[in-house]
Amino acid sequence: MPITHSERPLGQDEIEELREAFLEFDKDRDGFISCKDLGNLMRTMGYMPTEMELIELGQQIRMNLGGRVDFDDFVELMTPKLLAETAGMIGVQEMRDAFKEFDTNGDGEITLAELQQAMQRLLGERLTPREISEVVREADVNGDGTVDFEEFVKMMSR
């Protein structure tokens, strides 16, 4: 009998990528992520779920998993997606590496100054302070004046 996608086990590096992504969103370190964080987590991994897919996943999670997802459940949900992954998708590590290029002091947030320096260094573009403020304002979901990793991923996924 031929092996289908779902029968192939994930490789160690695939599981590690899932673990890194999961831990990024398990803010309180209780071993669970909320149903609503699942969509953002999938986006950080390069998947662009439709609203319908998220609704279906949400219903599945609420019915089967009590509204919260632990790592094993997350692996089960993501395995078919990882196995069907296309070469063009950006992984968590690539996204994290890109974030580090902007976050030059390594504090986990991109400031206006860091963004301006990175745009100059990486793209050779010299943006005005107003343009830089505009970019940060669009990406800064929580309004704290900086861009954290989660906000960066959302910005890069648009």
Secondary structure, DSSP 8 states (H G I E B T S, - for coil): ----GGGS---HHHHHHHHHHHHHH-TT-SSEEEHHHHHHHHHHTT----HHHHHHHHHHHHHHHTTEEEHHHHHHHHHHHHHT--TT---HHHHHHHHHHH-TT-SSEE-HHHHHHHHHHHH-----HHHHHHHHHHH-TT-SSSEEHHHHHHHHT-
